[in-house]
Every structure is written in structure tokens, then in C-alpha cells.
Amino acid sequence: MEVTKTYDVADYWRSGTPACNNGGQFWTDGQRIYSYRLLIGETTSSGQKMAMDYTASSPLGFKSMTTSKHVGYARRVADLINNGAEIRKRG
């Protein structure tokens, strides 16, 4: 697994390549992306990247400041955003 900067882990997810940050708290197997052990994104059967919006303004709710930051990185590259109530295209 490639070790990279935290900011870049989501780009590896986007490209389908396993990677993690230096501490291993933010990582992807290329298909799914995690903040610690929490799944925050996955690849749909059609190949789209869908991020789970674990932030304070979402029905899924706030988990931690660090997870919110990781979600932000995943949202930046995702095709779809799932906030727990609806799935919408990023935009």
C-alpha cells in the first residue's frame, strides 16, 4: 500500500489504488475509503465514487473533527454524496 500525504489519499481512492496517510488513520483499498475504521466512501457497481457525508450539517451526523476533514477530502473527488437522507451528484 502506498503511503502518501493525507490530502492525497482521496485521489488514490479516485484512481482505484490502495493508499494510506503516514499514520494510517485515513486509508483506501481503492474501492472503499475509511477514516479510522469508519467507511466514508465506496465505489458503486457502476464505478462511481460515493462519499458519505459524516459532518455536522448532515443527517449522518458529526463523528470527529478529523473524520470531517477526511470526508471533505473524499467529497472533493467523489461523483456522488450520500448524506443519509439522499444521494446527490457532487456539484
C-alpha positions as CSV (number, residue, x, y, z in Angstrom):
1,M,0.0,0.0,0.0
2,E,1.3,3.4,-1.0
3,V,2.0,5.8,1.9
4,T,1.1,9.4,1.0
5,K,0.1,12.7,2.3
6,T,-3.3,12.8,4.0
7,Y,-4.6,15.3,1.4
8,D,-3.8,12.8,-1.4
9,V,-5.4,9.7,-0.1
10,A,-8.7,10.6,-1.7
11,D,-7.0,11.0,-5.1
12,Y,-5.7,7.4,-4.8
13,W,-9.3,6.3,-4.0
14,R,-10.5,8.1,-7.1
15,S,-7.9,6.2,-9.2
16,G,-8.7,2.8,-7.5
17,T,-5.3,2.5,-5.9
18,P,-4.7,1.4,-2.3
19,A,-3.0,4.1,-0.2
20,C,-2.9,5.5,3.4
21,N,-1.6,8.5,5.1
22,N,1.5,8.3,7.3
23,G,-0.3,7.4,10.5
24,G,-2.7,5.0,8.8
25,Q,-5.9,6.9,10.1
26,F,-7.1,7.8,6.5
27,W,-6.8,5.0,4.0
28,T,-8.3,3.3,0.9
29,D,-8.2,-0.1,-0.6
30,G,-9.0,1.5,-3.9
31,Q,-12.7,0.6,-3.7
32,R,-13.6,1.9,-0.3
33,I,-12.2,4.8,1.7
34,Y,-12.0,5.0,5.5
35,S,-11.5,7.5,8.3
36,Y,-10.0,5.3,11.1
37,R,-12.4,2.3,10.9
38,L,-15.4,4.3,9.6
39,L,-16.4,3.7,6.0
40,I,-16.7,7.2,4.5
41,G,-16.9,6.2,0.8
42,E,-17.3,3.4,-1.6
43,T,-17.3,2.6,-5.3
44,T,-20.8,1.8,-6.7
45,S,-21.4,-1.1,-9.0
46,S,-21.4,1.4,-11.9
47,G,-17.9,2.6,-10.9
48,Q,-18.9,5.9,-9.4
49,K,-17.3,7.1,-6.2
50,M,-19.8,7.9,-3.4
51,A,-18.7,9.7,-0.3
52,M,-20.7,9.5,3.0
53,D,-21.2,13.0,4.5
54,Y,-20.4,12.5,8.1
55,T,-20.4,16.2,9.0
56,A,-22.5,18.3,11.5
57,S,-24.8,19.6,8.8
58,S,-25.8,16.1,7.6
59,P,-28.3,13.6,8.9
60,L,-25.4,11.1,9.2
61,G,-24.0,13.4,11.8
62,F,-20.7,14.5,13.1
63,K,-18.1,11.9,14.2
64,S,-14.9,13.9,14.9
65,M,-13.0,16.9,13.5
66,T,-10.5,14.6,11.9
67,T,-13.2,12.5,10.2
68,S,-14.9,15.7,9.0
69,K,-11.6,16.7,7.4
70,H,-11.3,13.2,5.8
71,V,-14.9,13.4,4.5
72,G,-14.0,16.8,2.9
73,Y,-11.1,15.2,1.0
74,A,-13.3,12.3,-0.2
75,R,-16.1,14.7,-1.2
76,R,-13.7,16.7,-3.3
77,V,-13.1,13.7,-5.7
78,A,-16.5,11.9,-5.3
79,D,-19.1,11.6,-8.0
80,L,-21.9,11.2,-5.5
81,I,-22.6,12.5,-2.0
82,N,-24.7,10.4,0.4
83,N,-25.9,12.5,3.4
84,G,-28.1,9.7,4.9
85,A,-31.3,11.2,3.6
86,E,-30.5,11.5,-0.1
87,I,-27.8,10.8,-2.7
88,R,-26.9,13.6,-5.0
89,K,-24.3,14.4,-7.6
90,R,-21.4,16.4,-6.4
91,G,-21.6,19.9,-7.7
